[in-house]
Amino acid sequence: MMAIRRPLSAIPGLGESLSAILGLRDTWAPARRTWAPGRRLFLRHGVGAALFAALAQSQAPAAATTALFRNQFVENTTGRRCCAVIELRQYTLVPGRFDDFAKLFEDEFVDPLEAAGMTVIGQFHDLDDPNRFVWLRGFRDMPSRAEALEAFYGGPLWKARRDAANANFTDTDNVLLLRPAAPDLGVDLDGLQRAASGAQADADRGLVVVTVYSLNEATANSFPRYFEQELKPALARGGVAVTAAFETETSPNNFPRLPVREGERVFVWIARFADRQRGDAALQALTQSAQWHEQIAPGLERRAKATQVLRLAATPRSLLRG
């Protein structure tokens, strides 16, 4: 089953401040989730696959319209911002298996995933949950997503190694399908280089903070504007530079063998810190300001019904790092 994140107050040195920066609540209620809890493994072959495939085909016209918009989105994006479609994937691992799975993923899967047509943006160890593997991947558009996923998961490598991968998981269904909240809010890949296979972890891999707001339906459409006009400037004044931000991609899941969380709206922002201690200190200092307590936190409380914070350390071959 999906592991529920412990309260932020239980995290040494963070508790109260990170709860405040994330809008006063630090978990999303599992009772409200609509993503399928019974499909646990990295890839499912099962009775429902044909039904889901038929549903995806029936919604093809809407997906095609969305694809046209996404292509325009990519063309309007400056630099190497990735990507028009993003997946934020959180896996709960069998206790004690993180290092083994991370090595398998980096040595055997990263390069073939990219060869199949996707960008593996980053993979991370959750600093507050030793059994959580978090990664981000991106696609040019929704049709490209379906093609790339079929190329990898229908290919010989995955068929040969999926049992070894699946042995590490207790849950892989916590997946958000996202799109950049604005053309300049994709992940900036300029200057980022992936280490060679077999690379070892640095002593300090910095800090990547991923914040997920589960939004009230009434405020979901206006939240990106609120973020741009109020929340993002407040973060910047506190020394927290937002490097990417995403909202829910509302197109139907066009690769139903891999479930995603559906029937909910979220907003996600990412910040990077080269030094982990300085990053934690910046987040703490920000929440001590009167403006934050008097203006920003109440605004978040009105708009977001639940919040999750991920404090992440990049694995050795992660493209994105602190």
N, C-alpha and C positions, 0 to 999 in steps of 0.2 A: 504494500500500500504506500501511498505518498507520504513521505516523512514530513511532519509539520515542523517548521522552523521554531527553534526555541526563542523565548523573548529576548529582545536586544539587551534588556537589563542584565541578562546573564553573561554577556560578553564583556570580559574585563576591559576597563578603560573606555567603553563606548556607551553602553546602555542608554542613559537618558538623552544624551545629545543626538545619537542617531535615530532614536525614536522620534525626536522632535523634527529632525530634518526630513523625515519621511512621512510626516503628517500625523504623528501621534499613535499610529497603529502599525504593528510590524508583522502581521500575518494576514494571508488571505484565507477566508473561511473555506475549509474543504467541503462543507455542505453545499456551497454555492457553485462548485465546479461542475462543468458540464462536459469536460473531456472524459473519454471512456476509461473508467478505472480498471476494467478487467483486462485491457490489452497492455501487458507489462513489458514485453521485450522490444529490443531495438528495431526489429522488423517482424511483422506478423503476416503469416499466410493462414487464411482461415475461411470459415463459412461465409462471413459477412463481406469478404473482399469484393466479390462480384456485384453485390448489391450496392456497395459504396462506389464502385467504378461506374455503374449505370447512373447513379445519382450525379456523379461528376460530369458524365457525358451530357446529361439533360441540362446542365447549367453552363454548357460550353459557350453559348452566345454571350452571356454576361461576363464570363472569364475572358473572352476575346476582346470585349470592349475595355475591360480593365487592363489587358495587356497593351493595348494601344496607348493608354495613359502612362503605363509604366515605362514603355520605350521612350516616350517624350520626356519622362522624368529623368531617365538616365542621360539622355542627350543634353539636358539642361544642367546637369550636375557638373560642377567645376572640379578640376584636379582628379585624383583617384579616389573619389568617394564611393564606398561600397555599402550597399548595393540597393537596387530597387525593391528587392524582397529579401528579408532577413528571417532566420530562425534562431530564437534563443532557446537552447535545449538544456534542461537540467536532469541529470541522471542520478538516481539513488543507487549506490553500489553496495554489494555485499561487504560487511565490515572487514576492513583490513585489505581490501583489494584495489585501493586507488592506484598505488604505484604500478602494480602489474598491468592494470587496464590502461593507464596513461602511457606506459611504454608501448603496449600493443597498438594503441591508437596512433601514436606519433611515428612509430617505426613502420607500420604496415598499412595505415588507412589514410593519413593526411595527404600524401602525394597522389594516390589513386583517386581520392575524392575530388581533388582539384583537376586531375586529368579527365574526370567525367564531366566537368563543366561548371563546377561551383567554386566559390572562394571560401576556404576555411580561415575565418577571420581570427579566431583565437580559441584556446582551450585552457581551462583554469581549474585550480584547486580552491574550493570554498574554504576560506580561513576559519570559518565558524562551524563548519561541518566536515569532518575528515572523510566522510563517505559520500560526498557530493562532487560529481564531475559536471562542469558547466562548459558549454561551448557555443560559439556563434558561427553560422555559415551564411553565405549570401549568394543570390542568384540575380541574373540580369532582369528577369521578369518571370511571371507565373508559368508560361509555357516552357521556358528554359528550365525552370525548377523541375517540372515533371520529367523532362527529357534527361536531365542530369541524374536525378534520383533513380530513374529506371536504368540508366547506363551503369550506375554503381551497384545498386541492390539486385539488379538482374544479371550482373556479371559474375565471372568465375571466381574472382578474389573473395567477394563477400560470401558466395556459396561455400567456399572452402573454409572461411574463417569465422562465419557467423556464430557457430556453436561456441568457439573460444571466447568471442566477444560477449555473447548473451549470458555466459556463465558468471559474469561479473555483476549483473544487474538484479535489483529487486523492483525497480520502477524506471521507465523511460518515457512516460506519457506526458510529462510536464513540459510541454513545448508551446511556445508562442510564435505565431506567424505574424510578422511585422513589416512595416514599410517606413522609410524616413519621414519624420514629421515635417520636414521642409527640404528643399533641394540641397542645402548646405549642411544638413544634419546627418548625413550618412557617415560611416566610419572612414576617416581620412587615412588612406594607405600610403601616402607619399612618405618616402624615407624608411618605411618598415621593411625589414628583411627577415626571412625565416631562417633559423639555424639549420645546419645540416643534420641529417638523421644521426642519432646517437649522441647529440649534444647533451651536456650536463647542466643542471640548474645552477643559476647564479646564487650567491649568498642572499642577496636582496633583489627580488624580482619586482619590486615596487608594489603598487596597489592599484587595482582596477575596481571601481565601485559601480555596480549596476543596480539602479533603483527602479522598481516596478510598481506603478500605481494601478490598482483595479478601480475603474472609474464608475461613478454613478451614470446610469443611462442618460439622465437629463442633462448632464454636463459634459458628456464624452466628446461631442462635436466641438465644443468651445474650449476644451482643455489645451489643445496646442497653442491657441492664441494667448491663453492665460500663462502658459509656460514661457512663451517668447517675451511677453510684455512684463511679467511680474516675477515669476520664479527664477528663470535663467539669469536676469540681471542681479537678483538677490544673491544667488549662488556666486556669481562673479565677484560681487563686492566682498564676499566672504573668502575669496581666494580659491573657490572651487570652479574650475573651468570645465564646462560641459563640452565633451568632444564628439558626442553623437546623441541623437534622440529619435525615438521611433513611436509610432502608434500602430494599432491593430490593422493588419491587412485583412480586409473584409471579404476578399475573394474566397470561394469554396476551396477547401483542401483538394488539390488536383493530384495528390499521390496518397490515397486513403490507406494504403498499407502502413503508413507512418501517421498515427493520429496526432492531432494538435488540439489545444484547448479552444473550444468553439463556444459561441453564445455569450461572450463577454468582451468588453472593451478595456484595453489597457494603454498606458503610456509608459515608456521606458527611457531613462536617460543614463548616460555613461560618463564617468569622469576618470581620469588617469593621473596617478601621482608617481613620480620616479622614486620617491622615498616613502616607504610605508608609514613610518612614524609621523612624518610631516603631513601626510594625507589624513591620517586619523586626527591629528591635532587641528588641521584646518576645518574638518567637519565639526569637531567639538566647539571650536571658537565661534564658528558661524552661528550655532544655535544659542549662544549666550547673548546675542544682540537683542535689544528691545524691539527692533523692527521685525525680526523673525518671529518673536513670540506674539507680538501685537498684530501683525499684518499677514505674514506668510503662512504660519501654522493654521490660523483660523480659515484661511482661504483653501488650504489643502483639505482640511477637515470637511468643508462643505462639498468638495468635488470628488474626493477619493474615499471609497468605502473600505479599502484595505491596502496595505503596502508591504512590500518585501524589499529587503536590502541584501545584496550579495557583495561581500568583501572578498575579492578574488586575487589570487597569485597566479601569474601565468606559468604554464608548464614550459619546459625548455624550448620547444619548437613553435610556441605560439607566436603568430604574427603580431597580434596586439598584446601589448604589455604596459606596465606602469611607466 
